[in-house]
Amino acid sequence: MIDVLYFAWVRERIGTGRERIDTAAPTVAALVEELRRREERYAAAFADLSALRVAVDQELAGWDAPLAGAREVAFFPPMTGG
């Protein structure tokens, strides 16, 4: 089981800020593909990965980051300063 967190517009598109998922996905990219296949709202949220960032166990990570042993994955838009 892994906790998946969604922030900002990702949360709005999916309709929840957090869910616990039972997955065997080996990487973040594989998890995203699994989520995309669930429902249209997930497919819409993950349509453009260049508009998203990911953190695994609260550390910024890439799409190829391994999930073995991970407790949490978070998806969020890039931060902007101003």
PDB file of N, CA, C and O in Angstrom:
ATOM      1  N   MET A   1       0.848  -1.192   0.000  1.00  0.00           N
ATOM      2  CA  MET A   1       0.000   0.000   0.000  1.00  0.00           C
ATOM      3  C   MET A   1       0.888   1.248   0.000  1.00  0.00           C
ATOM      4  O   MET A   1       1.944   1.295   0.631  1.00  0.00           O
ATOM      5  N   ILE A   2       0.420   2.231  -0.721  1.00  0.00           N
ATOM      6  CA  ILE A   2       1.153   3.493  -0.804  1.00  0.00           C
ATOM      7  C   ILE A   2       0.144   4.639  -0.731  1.00  0.00           C
ATOM      8  O   ILE A   2      -0.942   4.560  -1.305  1.00  0.00           O
ATOM      9  N   ASP A   3       0.513   5.696  -0.021  1.00  0.00           N
ATOM     10  CA  ASP A   3      -0.334   6.889   0.035  1.00  0.00           C
ATOM     11  C   ASP A   3      -0.002   7.757  -1.171  1.00  0.00           C
ATOM     12  O   ASP A   3       1.164   8.054  -1.430  1.00  0.00           O
ATOM     13  N   VAL A   4      -1.027   8.158  -1.901  1.00  0.00           N
ATOM     14  CA  VAL A   4      -0.844   9.032  -3.059  1.00  0.00           C
ATOM     15  C   VAL A   4      -1.543  10.346  -2.743  1.00  0.00           C
ATOM     16  O   VAL A   4      -2.732  10.374  -2.423  1.00  0.00           O
ATOM     17  N   LEU A   5      -0.782  11.437  -2.840  1.00  0.00           N
ATOM     18  CA  LEU A   5      -1.285  12.770  -2.528  1.00  0.00           C
ATOM     19  C   LEU A   5      -1.371  13.591  -3.807  1.00  0.00           C
ATOM     20  O   LEU A   5      -0.503  13.506  -4.676  1.00  0.00           O
ATOM     21  N   TYR A   6      -2.432  14.388  -3.908  1.00  0.00           N
ATOM     22  CA  TYR A   6      -2.639  15.259  -5.062  1.00  0.00           C
ATOM     23  C   TYR A   6      -2.818  16.688  -4.559  1.00  0.00           C
ATOM     24  O   TYR A   6      -3.547  16.927  -3.596  1.00  0.00           O
ATOM     25  N   PHE A   7      -2.149  17.635  -5.215  1.00  0.00           N
ATOM     26  CA  PHE A   7      -2.215  19.030  -4.794  1.00  0.00           C
ATOM     27  C   PHE A   7      -2.691  19.933  -5.925  1.00  0.00           C
ATOM     28  O   PHE A   7      -2.552  19.606  -7.103  1.00  0.00           O
ATOM     29  N   ALA A   8      -3.257  21.077  -5.541  1.00  0.00           N
ATOM     30  CA  ALA A   8      -3.683  22.144  -6.458  1.00  0.00           C
ATOM     31  C   ALA A   8      -4.664  21.606  -7.505  1.00  0.00           C
ATOM     32  O   ALA A   8      -5.612  20.903  -7.155  1.00  0.00           O
ATOM     33  N   TRP A   9      -4.450  21.927  -8.780  1.00  0.00           N
ATOM     34  CA  TRP A   9      -5.405  21.538  -9.813  1.00  0.00           C
ATOM     35  C   TRP A   9      -5.453  20.031 -10.032  1.00  0.00           C
ATOM     36  O   TRP A   9      -6.443  19.514 -10.549  1.00  0.00           O
ATOM     37  N   VAL A  10      -4.394  19.320  -9.645  1.00  0.00           N
ATOM     38  CA  VAL A  10      -4.417  17.856  -9.758  1.00  0.00           C
ATOM     39  C   VAL A  10      -5.510  17.306  -8.833  1.00  0.00           C
ATOM     40  O   VAL A  10      -6.305  16.454  -9.229  1.00  0.00           O
ATOM     41  N   ARG A  11      -5.533  17.808  -7.607  1.00  0.00           N
ATOM     42  CA  ARG A  11      -6.560  17.415  -6.628  1.00  0.00           C
ATOM     43  C   ARG A  11      -7.953  17.759  -7.158  1.00  0.00           C
ATOM     44  O   ARG A  11      -8.882  16.962  -7.026  1.00  0.00           O
ATOM     45  N   GLU A  12      -8.099  18.932  -7.752  1.00  0.00           N
ATOM     46  CA  GLU A  12      -9.399  19.362  -8.269  1.00  0.00           C
ATOM     47  C   GLU A  12      -9.884  18.442  -9.393  1.00  0.00           C
ATOM     48  O   GLU A  12     -11.065  18.098  -9.443  1.00  0.00           O
ATOM     49  N   ARG A  13      -8.998  18.050 -10.278  1.00  0.00           N
ATOM     50  CA  ARG A  13      -9.398  17.178 -11.395  1.00  0.00           C
ATOM     51  C   ARG A  13      -9.755  15.769 -10.927  1.00  0.00           C
ATOM     52  O   ARG A  13     -10.699  15.162 -11.432  1.00  0.00           O
ATOM     53  N   ILE A  14      -9.003  15.260  -9.972  1.00  0.00           N
ATOM     54  CA  ILE A  14      -9.241  13.891  -9.507  1.00  0.00           C
ATOM     55  C   ILE A  14     -10.379  13.846  -8.498  1.00  0.00           C
ATOM     56  O   ILE A  14     -11.115  12.861  -8.431  1.00  0.00           O
ATOM     57  N   GLY A  15     -10.525  14.913  -7.709  1.00  0.00           N
ATOM     58  CA  GLY A  15     -11.640  14.967  -6.772  1.00  0.00           C
ATOM     59  C   GLY A  15     -11.300  14.543  -5.360  1.00  0.00           C
ATOM     60  O   GLY A  15     -12.188  14.423  -4.516  1.00  0.00           O
ATOM     61  N   THR A  16     -10.029  14.317  -5.094  1.00  0.00           N
ATOM     62  CA  THR A  16      -9.590  13.977  -3.743  1.00  0.00           C
ATOM     63  C   THR A  16      -8.146  14.434  -3.556  1.00  0.00           C
ATOM     64  O   THR A  16      -7.398  14.553  -4.526  1.00  0.00           O
ATOM     65  N   GLY A  17      -7.765  14.682  -2.332  1.00  0.00           N
ATOM     66  CA  GLY A  17      -6.399  15.109  -2.050  1.00  0.00           C
ATOM     67  C   GLY A  17      -5.486  13.973  -1.640  1.00  0.00           C
ATOM     68  O   GLY A  17      -4.264  14.122  -1.622  1.00  0.00           O
ATOM     69  N   ARG A  18      -6.092  12.819  -1.305  1.00  0.00           N
ATOM     70  CA  ARG A  18      -5.281  11.706  -0.816  1.00  0.00           C
ATOM     71  C   ARG A  18      -6.045  10.397  -0.989  1.00  0.00           C
ATOM     72  O   ARG A  18      -7.259  10.329  -0.794  1.00  0.00           O
ATOM     73  N   GLU A  19      -5.307   9.377  -1.355  1.00  0.00           N
ATOM     74  CA  GLU A  19      -5.879   8.041  -1.366  1.00  0.00           C
ATOM     75  C   GLU A  19      -4.785   7.015  -1.120  1.00  0.00           C
ATOM     76  O   GLU A  19      -3.607   7.262  -1.379  1.00  0.00           O
ATOM     77  N   ARG A  20      -5.190   5.883  -0.624  1.00  0.00           N
ATOM     78  CA  ARG A  20      -4.266   4.781  -0.362  1.00  0.00           C
ATOM     79  C   ARG A  20      -4.473   3.761  -1.479  1.00  0.00           C
ATOM     80  O   ARG A  20      -5.595   3.322  -1.731  1.00  0.00           O
ATOM     81  N   ILE A  21      -3.389   3.392  -2.139  1.00  0.00           N
ATOM     82  CA  ILE A  21      -3.475   2.526  -3.308  1.00  0.00           C
ATOM     83  C   ILE A  21      -2.640   1.268  -3.086  1.00  0.00           C
ATOM     84  O   ILE A  21      -1.511   1.325  -2.600  1.00  0.00           O
ATOM     85  N   ASP A  22      -3.217   0.152  -3.449  1.00  0.00           N
ATOM     86  CA  ASP A  22      -2.499  -1.115  -3.452  1.00  0.00           C
ATOM     87  C   ASP A  22      -1.956  -1.286  -4.864  1.00  0.00           C
ATOM     88  O   ASP A  22      -2.723  -1.526  -5.796  1.00  0.00           O
ATOM     89  N   THR A  23      -0.652  -1.166  -5.030  1.00  0.00           N
ATOM     90  CA  THR A  23      -0.052  -1.217  -6.361  1.00  0.00           C
ATOM     91  C   THR A  23       1.236  -2.027  -6.336  1.00  0.00           C
ATOM     92  O   THR A  23       1.923  -2.105  -5.318  1.00  0.00           O
ATOM     93  N   ALA A  24       1.539  -2.615  -7.459  1.00  0.00           N
ATOM     94  CA  ALA A  24       2.806  -3.312  -7.641  1.00  0.00           C
ATOM     95  C   ALA A  24       3.675  -2.541  -8.636  1.00  0.00           C
ATOM     96  O   ALA A  24       4.679  -3.065  -9.119  1.00  0.00           O
ATOM     97  N   ALA A  25       3.294  -1.301  -8.943  1.00  0.00           N
ATOM     98  CA  ALA A  25       4.044  -0.490  -9.913  1.00  0.00           C
ATOM     99  C   ALA A  25       5.495  -0.336  -9.440  1.00  0.00           C
ATOM    100  O   ALA A  25       5.735   0.035  -8.291  1.00  0.00           O
ATOM    101  N   PRO A  26       6.458  -0.619 -10.319  1.00  0.00           N
ATOM    102  CA  PRO A  26       7.858  -0.516  -9.923  1.00  0.00           C
ATOM    103  C   PRO A  26       8.407   0.908  -9.931  1.00  0.00           C
ATOM    104  O   PRO A  26       9.394   1.201  -9.256  1.00  0.00           O
ATOM    105  N   THR A  27       7.761   1.797 -10.701  1.00  0.00           N
ATOM    106  CA  THR A  27       8.248   3.178 -10.818  1.00  0.00           C
ATOM    107  C   THR A  27       7.075   4.149 -10.760  1.00  0.00           C
ATOM    108  O   THR A  27       5.912   3.753 -10.848  1.00  0.00           O
ATOM    109  N   VAL A  28       7.408   5.427 -10.612  1.00  0.00           N
ATOM    110  CA  VAL A  28       6.374   6.461 -10.636  1.00  0.00           C
ATOM    111  C   VAL A  28       5.641   6.440 -11.975  1.00  0.00           C
ATOM    112  O   VAL A  28       4.415   6.547 -12.008  1.00  0.00           O
ATOM    113  N   ALA A  29       6.374   6.305 -13.071  1.00  0.00           N
ATOM    114  CA  ALA A  29       5.744   6.285 -14.400  1.00  0.00           C
ATOM    115  C   ALA A  29       4.740   5.136 -14.514  1.00  0.00           C
ATOM    116  O   ALA A  29       3.662   5.312 -15.082  1.00  0.00           O
ATOM    117  N   ALA A  30       5.081   3.976 -13.985  1.00  0.00           N
ATOM    118  CA  ALA A  30       4.171   2.833 -14.026  1.00  0.00           C
ATOM    119  C   ALA A  30       2.929   3.099 -13.169  1.00  0.00           C
ATOM    120  O   ALA A  30       1.826   2.696 -13.537  1.00  0.00           O
ATOM    121  N   LEU A  31       3.102   3.766 -12.043  1.00  0.00           N
ATOM    122  CA  LEU A  31       1.965   4.135 -11.199  1.00  0.00           C
ATOM    123  C   LEU A  31       1.049   5.095 -11.950  1.00  0.00           C
ATOM    124  O   LEU A  31      -0.172   4.944 -11.914  1.00  0.00           O
ATOM    125  N   VAL A  32       1.630   6.077 -12.626  1.00  0.00           N
ATOM    126  CA  VAL A  32       0.834   7.037 -13.398  1.00  0.00           C
ATOM    127  C   VAL A  32       0.024   6.309 -14.474  1.00  0.00           C
ATOM    128  O   VAL A  32      -1.152   6.615 -14.674  1.00  0.00           O
ATOM    129  N   GLU A  33       0.638   5.357 -15.163  1.00  0.00           N
ATOM    130  CA  GLU A  33      -0.094   4.605 -16.188  1.00  0.00           C
ATOM    131  C   GLU A  33      -1.246   3.826 -15.566  1.00  0.00           C
ATOM    132  O   GLU A  33      -2.335   3.756 -16.136  1.00  0.00           O
ATOM    133  N   GLU A  34      -1.004   3.243 -14.404  1.00  0.00           N
ATOM    134  CA  GLU A  34      -2.055   2.518 -13.689  1.00  0.00           C
ATOM    135  C   GLU A  34      -3.213   3.455 -13.323  1.00  0.00           C
ATOM    136  O   GLU A  34      -4.383   3.106 -13.474  1.00  0.00           O
ATOM    137  N   LEU A  35      -2.864   4.640 -12.842  1.00  0.00           N
ATOM    138  CA  LEU A  35      -3.887   5.614 -12.469  1.00  0.00           C
ATOM    139  C   LEU A  35      -4.657   6.104 -13.693  1.00  0.00           C
ATOM    140  O   LEU A  35      -5.880   6.238 -13.641  1.00  0.00           O
ATOM    141  N   ARG A  36      -3.960   6.368 -14.782  1.00  0.00           N
ATOM    142  CA  ARG A  36      -4.612   6.838 -16.016  1.00  0.00           C
ATOM    143  C   ARG A  36      -5.689   5.866 -16.491  1.00  0.00           C
ATOM    144  O   ARG A  36      -6.720   6.279 -17.021  1.00  0.00           O
ATOM    145  N   ARG A  37      -5.440   4.579 -16.297  1.00  0.00           N
ATOM    146  CA  ARG A  37      -6.389   3.560 -16.766  1.00  0.00           C
ATOM    147  C   ARG A  37      -7.600   3.424 -15.847  1.00  0.00           C
ATOM    148  O   ARG A  37      -8.582   2.788 -16.229  1.00  0.00           O
ATOM    149  N   ARG A  38      -7.558   3.999 -14.660  1.00  0.00           N
ATOM    150  CA  ARG A  38      -8.675   3.879 -13.714  1.00  0.00           C
ATOM    151  C   ARG A  38      -9.943   4.545 -14.221  1.00  0.00           C
ATOM    152  O   ARG A  38     -10.989   3.906 -14.338  1.00  0.00           O
ATOM    153  N   GLU A  39      -9.840   5.836 -14.521  1.00  0.00           N
ATOM    154  CA  GLU A  39     -11.010   6.631 -14.913  1.00  0.00           C
ATOM    155  C   GLU A  39     -10.551   7.829 -15.727  1.00  0.00           C
ATOM    156  O   GLU A  39      -9.368   8.169 -15.754  1.00  0.00           O
ATOM    157  N   GLU A  40     -11.511   8.461 -16.390  1.00  0.00           N
ATOM    158  CA  GLU A  40     -11.218   9.634 -17.218  1.00  0.00           C
ATOM    159  C   GLU A  40     -10.632  10.776 -16.400  1.00  0.00           C
ATOM    160  O   GLU A  40      -9.760  11.495 -16.888  1.00  0.00           O
ATOM    161  N   ARG A  41     -11.088  10.957 -15.178  1.00  0.00           N
ATOM    162  CA  ARG A  41     -10.569  12.077 -14.366  1.00  0.00           C
ATOM    163  C   ARG A  41      -9.073  11.914 -14.088  1.00  0.00           C
ATOM    164  O   ARG A  41      -8.354  12.911 -14.025  1.00  0.00           O
ATOM    165  N   TYR A  42      -8.595  10.695 -13.921  1.00  0.00           N
ATOM    166  CA  TYR A  42      -7.161  10.465 -13.735  1.00  0.00           C
ATOM    167  C   TYR A  42      -6.414  10.693 -15.040  1.00  0.00           C
ATOM    168  O   TYR A  42      -5.336  11.287 -15.057  1.00  0.00           O
ATOM    169  N   ALA A  43      -6.997  10.216 -16.127  1.00  0.00           N
ATOM    170  CA  ALA A  43      -6.378  10.420 -17.440  1.00  0.00           C
ATOM    171  C   ALA A  43      -6.220  11.910 -17.725  1.00  0.00           C
ATOM    172  O   ALA A  43      -5.199  12.338 -18.262  1.00  0.00           O
ATOM    173  N   ALA A  44      -7.235  12.702 -17.363  1.00  0.00           N
ATOM    174  CA  ALA A  44      -7.167  14.152 -17.578  1.00  0.00           C
ATOM    175  C   ALA A  44      -6.100  14.786 -16.692  1.00  0.00           C
ATOM    176  O   ALA A  44      -5.357  15.658 -17.142  1.00  0.00           O
ATOM    177  N   ALA A  45      -6.020  14.354 -15.444  1.00  0.00           N
ATOM    178  CA  ALA A  45      -5.050  14.942 -14.517  1.00  0.00           C
ATOM    179  C   ALA A  45      -3.615  14.640 -14.938  1.00  0.00           C
ATOM    180  O   ALA A  45      -2.716  15.452 -14.724  1.00  0.00           O
ATOM    181  N   PHE A  46      -3.404  13.461 -15.540  1.00  0.00           N
ATOM    182  CA  PHE A  46      -2.049  13.056 -15.919  1.00  0.00           C
ATOM    183  C   PHE A  46      -1.812  13.131 -17.424  1.00  0.00           C
ATOM    184  O   PHE A  46      -0.917  12.463 -17.943  1.00  0.00           O
ATOM    185  N   ALA A  47      -2.601  13.933 -18.127  1.00  0.00           N
ATOM    186  CA  ALA A  47      -2.480  14.041 -19.584  1.00  0.00           C
ATOM    187  C   ALA A  47      -1.157  14.668 -20.012  1.00  0.00           C
ATOM    188  O   ALA A  47      -0.580  14.258 -21.019  1.00  0.00           O
ATOM    189  N   ASP A  48      -0.671  15.653 -19.266  1.00  0.00           N
ATOM    190  CA  ASP A  48       0.554  16.368 -19.629  1.00  0.00           C
ATOM    191  C   ASP A  48       1.527  16.318 -18.457  1.00  0.00           C
ATOM    192  O   ASP A  48       1.468  17.155 -17.557  1.00  0.00           O
ATOM    193  N   LEU A  49       2.414  15.340 -18.472  1.00  0.00           N
ATOM    194  CA  LEU A  49       3.345  15.167 -17.355  1.00  0.00           C
ATOM    195  C   LEU A  49       4.352  16.304 -17.238  1.00  0.00           C
ATOM    196  O   LEU A  49       4.953  16.497 -16.181  1.00  0.00           O
ATOM    197  N   SER A  50       4.540  17.063 -18.328  1.00  0.00           N
ATOM    198  CA  SER A  50       5.474  18.194 -18.238  1.00  0.00           C
ATOM    199  C   SER A  50       4.921  19.289 -17.331  1.00  0.00           C
ATOM    200  O   SER A  50       5.662  20.170 -16.895  1.00  0.00           O
ATOM    201  N   ALA A  51       3.610  19.234 -17.047  1.00  0.00           N
ATOM    202  CA  ALA A  51       2.968  20.230 -16.179  1.00  0.00           C
ATOM    203  C   ALA A  51       2.908  19.754 -14.731  1.00  0.00           C
ATOM    204  O   ALA A  51       2.254  20.378 -13.895  1.00  0.00           O
ATOM    205  N   LEU A  52       3.590  18.648 -14.439  1.00  0.00           N
ATOM    206  CA  LEU A  52       3.547  18.078 -13.091  1.00  0.00           C
ATOM    207  C   LEU A  52       4.928  17.808 -12.532  1.00  0.00           C
ATOM    208  O   LEU A  52       5.890  17.604 -13.273  1.00  0.00           O
ATOM    209  N   ARG A  53       5.007  17.812 -11.230  1.00  0.00           N
ATOM    210  CA  ARG A  53       6.201  17.381 -10.502  1.00  0.00           C
ATOM    211  C   ARG A  53       5.766  16.251  -9.587  1.00  0.00           C
ATOM    212  O   ARG A  53       4.583  16.089  -9.287  1.00  0.00           O
ATOM    213  N   VAL A  54       6.739  15.480  -9.153  1.00  0.00           N
ATOM    214  CA  VAL A  54       6.441  14.351  -8.271  1.00  0.00           C
ATOM    215  C   VAL A  54       7.469  14.302  -7.143  1.00  0.00           C
ATOM    216  O   VAL A  54       8.637  14.644  -7.327  1.00  0.00           O
ATOM    217  N   ALA A  55       7.011  13.874  -5.988  1.00  0.00           N
ATOM    218  CA  ALA A  55       7.901  13.635  -4.849  1.00  0.00           C
ATOM    219  C   ALA A  55       7.598  12.241  -4.319  1.00  0.00           C
ATOM    220  O   ALA A  55       6.441  11.834  -4.217  1.00  0.00           O
ATOM    221  N   VAL A  56       8.658  11.523  -3.988  1.00  0.00           N
ATOM    222  CA  VAL A  56       8.529  10.204  -3.366  1.00  0.00           C
ATOM    223  C   VAL A  56       9.075  10.322  -1.954  1.00  0.00           C
ATOM    224  O   VAL A  56      10.233  10.691  -1.759  1.00  0.00           O
ATOM    225  N   ASP A  57       8.254  10.015  -0.987  1.00  0.00           N
ATOM    226  CA  ASP A  57       8.613  10.172   0.423  1.00  0.00           C
ATOM    227  C   ASP A  57       9.182  11.567   0.710  1.00  0.00           C
ATOM    228  O   ASP A  57      10.192  11.721   1.396  1.00  0.00           O
ATOM    229  N   GLN A  58       8.502  12.566   0.166  1.00  0.00           N
ATOM    230  CA  GLN A  58       8.777  13.983   0.386  1.00  0.00           C
ATOM    231  C   GLN A  58      10.107  14.466  -0.189  1.00  0.00           C
ATOM    232  O   GLN A  58      10.651  15.478   0.254  1.00  0.00           O
ATOM    233  N   GLU A  59      10.634  13.729  -1.191  1.00  0.00           N
ATOM    234  CA  GLU A  59      11.840  14.150  -1.899  1.00  0.00           C
ATOM    235  C   GLU A  59      11.492  14.249  -3.375  1.00  0.00           C
ATOM    236  O   GLU A  59      10.908  13.323  -3.938  1.00  0.00           O
ATOM    237  N   LEU A  60      11.849  15.374  -4.013  1.00  0.00           N
ATOM    238  CA  LEU A  60      11.588  15.509  -5.446  1.00  0.00           C
ATOM    239  C   LEU A  60      12.182  14.323  -6.186  1.00  0.00           C
ATOM    240  O   LEU A  60      13.289  13.880  -5.879  1.00  0.00           O
ATOM    241  N   ALA A  61      11.454  13.820  -7.148  1.00  0.00           N
ATOM    242  CA  ALA A  61      11.884  12.624  -7.873  1.00  0.00           C
ATOM    243  C   ALA A  61      11.519  12.754  -9.345  1.00  0.00           C
ATOM    244  O   ALA A  61      10.776  13.650  -9.744  1.00  0.00           O
ATOM    245  N   GLY A  62      12.054  11.846 -10.134  1.00  0.00           N
ATOM    246  CA  GLY A  62      11.730  11.788 -11.553  1.00  0.00           C
ATOM    247  C   GLY A  62      10.690  10.716 -11.810  1.00  0.00           C
ATOM    248  O   GLY A  62      10.332   9.948 -10.917  1.00  0.00           O
ATOM    249  N   TRP A  63      10.214  10.674 -13.034  1.00  0.00           N
ATOM    250  CA  TRP A  63       9.181   9.709 -13.405  1.00  0.00           C
ATOM    251  C   TRP A  63       9.686   8.284 -13.361  1.00  0.00           C
ATOM    252  O   TRP A  63       8.898   7.347 -13.232  1.00  0.00           O
ATOM    253  N   ASP A  64      11.010   8.110 -13.469  1.00  0.00           N
ATOM    254  CA  ASP A  64      11.589   6.766 -13.427  1.00  0.00           C
ATOM    255  C   ASP A  64      11.999   6.347 -12.015  1.00  0.00           C
ATOM    256  O   ASP A  64      12.626   5.303 -11.838  1.00  0.00           O
ATOM    257  N   ALA A  65      11.651   7.147 -11.013  1.00  0.00           N
ATOM    258  CA  ALA A  65      12.017   6.835  -9.626  1.00  0.00           C
ATOM    259  C   ALA A  65      11.365   5.521  -9.187  1.00  0.00           C
ATOM    260  O   ALA A  65      10.183   5.293  -9.443  1.00  0.00           O
ATOM    261  N   PRO A  66      12.140   4.664  -8.527  1.00  0.00           N
ATOM    262  CA  PRO A  66      11.584   3.396  -8.042  1.00  0.00           C
ATOM    263  C   PRO A  66      10.627   3.612  -6.871  1.00  0.00           C
ATOM    264  O   PRO A  66      10.791   4.542  -6.081  1.00  0.00           O
ATOM    265  N   LEU A  67       9.633   2.743  -6.775  1.00  0.00           N
ATOM    266  CA  LEU A  67       8.652   2.837  -5.692  1.00  0.00           C
ATOM    267  C   LEU A  67       8.863   1.763  -4.613  1.00  0.00           C
ATOM    268  O   LEU A  67       8.152   1.754  -3.608  1.00  0.00           O
ATOM    269  N   ALA A  68       9.820   0.869  -4.811  1.00  0.00           N
ATOM    270  CA  ALA A  68      10.064  -0.188  -3.828  1.00  0.00           C
ATOM    271  C   ALA A  68      10.365   0.438  -2.472  1.00  0.00           C
ATOM    272  O   ALA A  68      11.306   1.220  -2.337  1.00  0.00           O
ATOM    273  N   GLY A  69       9.575   0.097  -1.487  1.00  0.00           N
ATOM    274  CA  GLY A  69       9.777   0.609  -0.136  1.00  0.00           C
ATOM    275  C   GLY A  69       9.207   1.998   0.113  1.00  0.00           C
ATOM    276  O   GLY A  69       9.236   2.477   1.246  1.00  0.00           O
ATOM    277  N   ALA A  70       8.687   2.653  -0.922  1.00  0.00           N
ATOM    278  CA  ALA A  70       8.133   4.002  -0.749  1.00  0.00           C
ATOM    279  C   ALA A  70       6.823   3.940   0.031  1.00  0.00           C
ATOM    280  O   ALA A  70       6.047   2.994  -0.101  1.00  0.00           O
ATOM    281  N   ARG A  71       6.595   4.963   0.844  1.00  0.00           N
ATOM    282  CA  ARG A  71       5.361   5.051   1.615  1.00  0.00           C
ATOM    283  C   ARG A  71       4.405   6.080   1.030  1.00  0.00           C
ATOM    284  O   ARG A  71       3.194   5.996   1.236  1.00  0.00           O
ATOM    285  N   GLU A  72       4.959   7.070   0.283  1.00  0.00           N
ATOM    286  CA  GLU A  72       4.125   8.184  -0.182  1.00  0.00           C
ATOM    287  C   GLU A  72       4.631   8.711  -1.516  1.00  0.00           C
ATOM    288  O   GLU A  72       5.835   8.835  -1.743  1.00  0.00           O
ATOM    289  N   VAL A  73       3.676   9.019  -2.394  1.00  0.00           N
ATOM    290  CA  VAL A  73       3.973   9.692  -3.662  1.00  0.00           C
ATOM    291  C   VAL A  73       3.054  10.899  -3.742  1.00  0.00           C
ATOM    292  O   VAL A  73       1.855  10.787  -3.486  1.00  0.00           O
ATOM    293  N   ALA A  74       3.608  12.049  -4.096  1.00  0.00           N
ATOM    294  CA  ALA A  74       2.811  13.271  -4.204  1.00  0.00           C
ATOM    295  C   ALA A  74       2.964  13.853  -5.599  1.00  0.00           C
ATOM    296  O   ALA A  74       4.062  13.893  -6.154  1.00  0.00           O
ATOM    297  N   PHE A  75       1.847  14.303  -6.158  1.00  0.00           N
ATOM    298  CA  PHE A  75       1.835  14.945  -7.475  1.00  0.00           C
ATOM    299  C   PHE A  75       1.366  16.377  -7.317  1.00  0.00           C
ATOM    300  O   PHE A  75       0.381  16.638  -6.626  1.00  0.00           O
ATOM    301  N   PHE A  76       2.068  17.313  -7.958  1.00  0.00           N
ATOM    302  CA  PHE A  76       1.757  18.733  -7.811  1.00  0.00           C
ATOM    303  C   PHE A  76       2.290  19.509  -8.999  1.00  0.00           C
ATOM    304  O   PHE A  76       3.221  19.057  -9.665  1.00  0.00           O
ATOM    305  N   PRO A  77       1.709  20.682  -9.278  1.00  0.00           N
ATOM    306  CA  PRO A  77       2.237  21.521 -10.352  1.00  0.00           C
ATOM    307  C   PRO A  77       3.540  22.167  -9.904  1.00  0.00           C
ATOM    308  O   PRO A  77       3.798  22.282  -8.705  1.00  0.00           O
ATOM    309  N   PRO A  78       4.365  22.591 -10.864  1.00  0.00           N
ATOM    310  CA  PRO A  78       5.622  23.266 -10.512  1.00  0.00           C
ATOM    311  C   PRO A  78       5.333  24.521  -9.688  1.00  0.00           C
ATOM    312  O   PRO A  78       4.335  25.208  -9.907  1.00  0.00           O
ATOM    313  N   MET A  79       6.197  24.798  -8.767  1.00  0.00           N
ATOM    314  CA  MET A  79       6.056  26.003  -7.947  1.00  0.00           C
ATOM    315  C   MET A  79       6.554  27.202  -8.747  1.00  0.00           C
ATOM    316  O   MET A  79       7.508  27.102  -9.518  1.00  0.00           O
ATOM    317  N   THR A  80       5.900  28.314  -8.553  1.00  0.00           N
ATOM    318  CA  THR A  80       6.344  29.545  -9.204  1.00  0.00           C
ATOM    319  C   THR A  80       6.616  30.583  -8.140  1.00  0.00           C
ATOM    320  O   THR A  80       5.963  30.618  -7.097  1.00  0.00           O
ATOM    321  N   GLY A  81       7.578  31.417  -8.419  1.00  0.00           N
ATOM    322  CA  GLY A  81       7.916  32.486  -7.471  1.00  0.00           C
ATOM    323  C   GLY A  81       7.358  33.802  -7.948  1.00  0.00           C
ATOM    324  O   GLY A  81       6.861  33.919  -9.068  1.00  0.00           O
ATOM    325  N   GLY A  82       7.447  34.787  -7.085  1.00  0.00           N
ATOM    326  CA  GLY A  82       6.924  36.060  -7.564  1.00  0.00           C
ATOM    327  C   GLY A  82       6.974  37.127  -6.535  1.00  0.00           C
ATOM    328  O   GLY A  82       6.565  38.258  -6.799  1.00  0.00           O
TER     329      GLY A  82
END
